[in-house]
Amino acid sequence: MRLHDVNKGIHKNRKRLRVGRGPGSGHGKTSGRGHKGQGQLAGWSASAIFEGARMPIIRQIPKRGFHNRFARTVFSVNIGDIAKAFPAGSEVTPAALKAAGLARGVWDELKILGQGEVPHALSVSAHRLSRQAREKILAAGGTVTEIPGPAAVVKGQKKASQKTPATE
């Protein structure tokens, strides 16, 4: 980058485009709206996916399967990576994994997978553990604790009242 490139393309006090001011301006007569059609009318605006008269591409593509937008996001970490990141006897929790940079992003539940070796004892707490991961942790002399996930929403069930009885 050179000094003359620093402010290239930046126009702070740019004049607004004045359309409909005659043929000499270059934006006279139709004022940049073209000839005929809906776009020439005042107040008309198209949606972002509007493609004229034809069927929009998003409606042409067939939709298959089912995507549950209420499903819980499960983040998985291999036991080998945990063993490298944490020293012997340390407590491994979802918060500790986030702090160590092993559990990145946004997720609802944490699952420990069994790939890798566990040379030392660890105290592991997670929402889910694979059978192989559980066996490896226990074989190394560690402990396993399953954390309960968020409670499932039961359809049609009302919440319990939080009101306290009035004292007389």
Secondary structure, DSSP 4 states (H G I P E B T S, - for coil): --GGGTTTT--TTPPPP--SS-GGGSS-TTTTS-SSSGGGSTT----TT--TTSPPHHHHSPP-S---TTSPPEEEEEHHHHHHHS-TT-EE-HHHHHHHTSS-S--SEEEEE--S---S--EEEESEE-HHHHHHHHHTT-EEEEPP-PPPPPTTPPPPP-PPPPP-
